[in-house]
Amino acid sequence: MTGSAEEAHGEWRYERIDGAGHWLPLEAPDTVTRLLLDFLSQTAGAERAGR
């Protein structure tokens, strides 16, 4: 996963969710939702700012 930065084009970030496996939305739905909303709010803000 950490090697993905070389292949990613655009905004991204790496988050580790301890205790969750492959099915993150099923195993940690509250954490996934919180992280997604935070990421989307930050990237939308950057988009509006012209970054």
A tleap script that builds the chain and sets N, CA, C and O, in Angstrom:
source leaprc.protein.ff14SB
mol = sequence {
  NMET THR GLY SER ALA GLU GLU ALA HIE GLY
  GLU TRP ARG TYR GLU ARG ILE ASP GLY ALA
  GLY HIE TRP LEU PRO LEU GLU ALA PRO ASP
  THR VAL THR ARG LEU LEU LEU ASP PHE LEU
  SER GLN THR ALA GLY ALA GLU ARG ALA GLY
  CARG
}
set mol.1.N position { 0.816 -1.196 0.000 }
set mol.1.CA position { 0.000 0.000 0.000 }
set mol.1.C position { 0.857 1.256 0.000 }
set mol.1.O position { 0.580 2.196 -0.746 }
set mol.2.N position { 1.882 1.281 0.819 }
set mol.2.CA position { 2.679 2.508 0.913 }
set mol.2.C position { 3.402 2.814 -0.394 }
set mol.2.O position { 3.765 3.966 -0.628 }
set mol.3.N position { 3.622 1.823 -1.248 }
set mol.3.CA position { 4.240 2.056 -2.548 }
set mol.3.C position { 3.282 2.677 -3.558 }
set mol.3.O position { 3.696 3.035 -4.661 }
set mol.4.N position { 2.029 2.807 -3.201 }
set mol.4.CA position { 1.020 3.347 -4.115 }
set mol.4.C position { 1.279 4.800 -4.480 }
set mol.4.O position { 0.793 5.261 -5.512 }
set mol.5.N position { 2.013 5.520 -3.684 }
set mol.5.CA position { 2.266 6.939 -3.943 }
set mol.5.C position { 2.888 7.153 -5.318 }
set mol.5.O position { 2.625 8.160 -5.976 }
set mol.6.N position { 3.703 6.215 -5.743 }
set mol.6.CA position { 4.358 6.343 -7.045 }
set mol.6.C position { 3.363 6.228 -8.200 }
set mol.6.O position { 3.609 6.753 -9.286 }
set mol.7.N position { 2.257 5.551 -7.971 }
set mol.7.CA position { 1.262 5.333 -9.017 }
set mol.7.C position { 0.069 6.280 -8.917 }
set mol.7.O position { -0.726 6.369 -9.852 }
set mol.8.N position { -0.064 6.978 -7.811 }
set mol.8.CA position { -1.222 7.849 -7.595 }
set mol.8.C position { -1.005 9.190 -8.284 }
set mol.8.O position { 0.074 9.778 -8.220 }
set mol.9.N position { -2.042 9.647 -8.933 }
set mol.9.CA position { -2.011 10.953 -9.578 }
set mol.9.C position { -3.124 11.770 -8.942 }
set mol.9.O position { -4.300 11.435 -9.091 }
set mol.10.N position { -2.778 12.811 -8.251 }
set mol.10.CA position { -3.764 13.617 -7.549 }
set mol.10.C position { -3.637 13.433 -6.051 }
set mol.10.O position { -2.678 12.843 -5.554 }
set mol.11.N position { -4.613 13.945 -5.355 }
set mol.11.CA position { -4.606 13.894 -3.888 }
set mol.11.C position { -4.824 12.469 -3.396 }
set mol.11.O position { -5.636 11.730 -3.953 }
set mol.12.N position { -4.106 12.093 -2.364 }
set mol.12.CA position { -4.299 10.803 -1.718 }
set mol.12.C position { -3.630 10.858 -0.365 }
set mol.12.O position { -2.818 11.743 -0.098 }
set mol.13.N position { -3.969 9.921 0.481 }
set mol.13.CA position { -3.237 9.743 1.736 }
set mol.13.C position { -3.416 8.305 2.202 }
set mol.13.O position { -4.396 7.640 1.866 }
set mol.14.N position { -2.468 7.854 2.965 }
set mol.14.CA position { -2.453 6.490 3.490 }
set mol.14.C position { -2.959 6.524 4.919 }
set mol.14.O position { -2.491 7.323 5.730 }
set mol.15.N position { -3.909 5.663 5.229 }
set mol.15.CA position { -4.432 5.538 6.589 }
set mol.15.C position { -4.429 4.074 6.989 }
set mol.15.O position { -4.890 3.222 6.230 }
set mol.16.N position { -3.925 3.782 8.145 }
set mol.16.CA position { -3.970 2.416 8.681 }
set mol.16.C position { -5.118 2.354 9.685 }
set mol.16.O position { -5.239 3.204 10.568 }
set mol.17.N position { -5.958 1.331 9.532 }
set mol.17.CA position { -7.057 1.122 10.465 }
set mol.17.C position { -6.767 -0.170 11.212 }
set mol.17.O position { -6.993 -1.265 10.696 }
set mol.18.N position { -6.271 -0.031 12.417 }
set mol.18.CA position { -5.905 -1.201 13.215 }
set mol.18.C position { -7.123 -2.069 13.501 }
set mol.18.O position { -8.204 -1.562 13.800 }
set mol.19.N position { -6.938 -3.369 13.407 }
set mol.19.CA position { -7.986 -4.319 13.719 }
set mol.19.C position { -8.921 -4.620 12.565 }
set mol.19.O position { -9.809 -5.462 12.698 }
set mol.20.N position { -8.742 -3.950 11.430 }
set mol.20.CA position { -9.589 -4.199 10.264 }
set mol.20.C position { -8.776 -4.922 9.204 }
set mol.20.O position { -7.562 -4.749 9.108 }
set mol.21.N position { -9.458 -5.729 8.414 }
set mol.21.CA position { -8.799 -6.478 7.354 }
set mol.21.C position { -9.126 -5.899 5.986 }
set mol.21.O position { -9.142 -4.683 5.794 }
set mol.22.N position { -9.383 -6.781 5.053 }
set mol.22.CA position { -9.609 -6.396 3.658 }
set mol.22.C position { -10.931 -5.655 3.455 }
set mol.22.O position { -11.012 -4.773 2.600 }
set mol.23.N position { -11.947 -5.991 4.209 }
set mol.23.CA position { -13.289 -5.433 4.013 }
set mol.23.C position { -13.527 -4.257 4.952 }
set mol.23.O position { -14.374 -4.328 5.843 }
set mol.24.N position { -12.786 -3.188 4.753 }
set mol.24.CA position { -12.836 -2.033 5.650 }
set mol.24.C position { -14.238 -1.470 5.869 }
set mol.24.O position { -14.592 -1.206 7.018 }
set mol.25.N position { -15.055 -1.272 4.835 }
set mol.25.CA position { -16.380 -0.696 5.076 }
set mol.25.C position { -17.276 -1.573 5.951 }
set mol.25.O position { -18.170 -1.069 6.631 }
set mol.26.N position { -17.039 -2.872 5.931 }
set mol.26.CA position { -17.832 -3.776 6.766 }
set mol.26.C position { -17.269 -3.907 8.177 }
set mol.26.O position { -18.021 -4.056 9.140 }
set mol.27.N position { -15.958 -3.851 8.295 }
set mol.27.CA position { -15.302 -4.094 9.579 }
set mol.27.C position { -15.119 -2.834 10.417 }
set mol.27.O position { -15.042 -2.910 11.643 }
set mol.28.N position { -15.050 -1.682 9.768 }
set mol.28.CA position { -14.846 -0.420 10.495 }
set mol.28.C position { -15.610 0.705 9.798 }
set mol.28.O position { -15.005 1.697 9.390 }
set mol.29.N position { -16.927 0.565 9.656 }
set mol.29.CA position { -17.691 1.550 8.868 }
set mol.29.C position { -17.613 2.982 9.405 }
set mol.29.O position { -17.523 3.924 8.618 }
set mol.30.N position { -17.646 3.158 10.701 }
set mol.30.CA position { -17.594 4.518 11.264 }
set mol.30.C position { -16.248 5.185 10.984 }
set mol.30.O position { -16.189 6.370 10.655 }
set mol.31.N position { -15.184 4.423 11.118 }
set mol.31.CA position { -13.846 4.965 10.869 }
set mol.31.C position { -13.669 5.289 9.397 }
set mol.31.O position { -13.145 6.349 9.055 }
set mol.32.N position { -14.098 4.390 8.520 }
set mol.32.CA position { -13.976 4.627 7.076 }
set mol.32.C position { -14.771 5.868 6.675 }
set mol.32.O position { -14.276 6.701 5.916 }
set mol.33.N position { -15.978 5.994 7.172 }
set mol.33.CA position { -16.809 7.154 6.848 }
set mol.33.C position { -16.159 8.438 7.326 }
set mol.33.O position { -16.111 9.423 6.589 }
set mol.34.N position { -15.659 8.440 8.550 }
set mol.34.CA position { -15.003 9.640 9.097 }
set mol.34.C position { -13.784 10.022 8.254 }
set mol.34.O position { -13.597 11.193 7.924 }
set mol.35.N position { -12.960 9.035 7.908 }
set mol.35.CA position { -11.761 9.311 7.117 }
set mol.35.C position { -12.115 9.800 5.714 }
set mol.35.O position { -11.481 10.721 5.200 }
set mol.36.N position { -13.113 9.195 5.101 }
set mol.36.CA position { -13.529 9.632 3.768 }
set mol.36.C position { -14.068 11.057 3.776 }
set mol.36.O position { -13.705 11.869 2.925 }
set mol.37.N position { -14.928 11.354 4.731 }
set mol.37.CA position { -15.476 12.701 4.809 }
set mol.37.C position { -14.384 13.739 5.059 }
set mol.37.O position { -14.414 14.828 4.487 }
set mol.38.N position { -13.431 13.401 5.906 }
set mol.38.CA position { -12.316 14.310 6.178 }
set mol.38.C position { -11.480 14.525 4.919 }
set mol.38.O position { -11.144 15.660 4.580 }
set mol.39.N position { -11.146 13.441 4.231 }
set mol.39.CA position { -10.358 13.538 3.005 }
set mol.39.C position { -11.090 14.352 1.947 }
set mol.39.O position { -10.504 15.236 1.322 }
set mol.40.N position { -12.378 14.055 1.744 }
set mol.40.CA position { -13.138 14.767 0.730 }
set mol.40.C position { -13.293 16.251 1.055 }
set mol.40.O position { -13.261 17.088 0.153 }
set mol.41.N position { -13.461 16.578 2.324 }
set mol.41.CA position { -13.582 17.990 2.684 }
set mol.41.C position { -12.249 18.718 2.457 }
set mol.41.O position { -12.243 19.878 2.044 }
set mol.42.N position { -11.145 18.060 2.717 }
set mol.42.CA position { -9.842 18.684 2.496 }
set mol.42.C position { -9.543 18.850 1.008 }
set mol.42.O position { -9.051 19.896 0.584 }
set mol.43.N position { -9.841 17.818 0.216 }
set mol.43.CA position { -9.543 17.903 -1.214 }
set mol.43.C position { -10.491 18.860 -1.910 }
set mol.43.O position { -10.087 19.541 -2.853 }
set mol.44.N position { -11.748 18.932 -1.471 }
set mol.44.CA position { -12.690 19.882 -2.047 }
set mol.44.C position { -12.250 21.302 -1.713 }
set mol.44.O position { -12.369 22.195 -2.552 }
set mol.45.N position { -11.749 21.524 -0.515 }
set mol.45.CA position { -11.246 22.836 -0.124 }
set mol.45.C position { -10.035 23.234 -0.957 }
set mol.45.O position { -9.906 24.390 -1.359 }
set mol.46.N position { -9.153 22.281 -1.215 }
set mol.46.CA position { -7.977 22.547 -2.032 }
set mol.46.C position { -8.389 22.853 -3.470 }
set mol.46.O position { -7.798 23.713 -4.123 }
set mol.47.N position { -9.397 22.149 -3.954 }
set mol.47.CA position { -9.904 22.382 -5.310 }
set mol.47.C position { -10.461 23.794 -5.448 }
set mol.47.O position { -10.206 24.477 -6.440 }
set mol.48.N position { -11.214 24.219 -4.462 }
set mol.48.CA position { -11.785 25.564 -4.493 }
set mol.48.C position { -10.699 26.637 -4.383 }
set mol.48.O position { -10.844 27.736 -4.919 }
set mol.49.N position { -9.613 26.307 -3.684 }
set mol.49.CA position { -8.518 27.268 -3.507 }
set mol.49.C position { -7.592 27.309 -4.724 }
set mol.49.O position { -6.669 28.121 -4.782 }
set mol.50.N position { -7.845 26.428 -5.694 }
set mol.50.CA position { -7.038 26.437 -6.921 }
set mol.50.C position { -5.784 25.590 -6.859 }
set mol.50.O position { -4.890 25.748 -7.690 }
set mol.51.N position { -5.704 24.700 -5.896 }
set mol.51.CA position { -4.515 23.824 -5.823 }
set mol.51.C position { -4.703 22.624 -6.687 }
set mol.51.O position { -3.817 21.772 -6.760 }
savepdb mol mol.pdb
quit
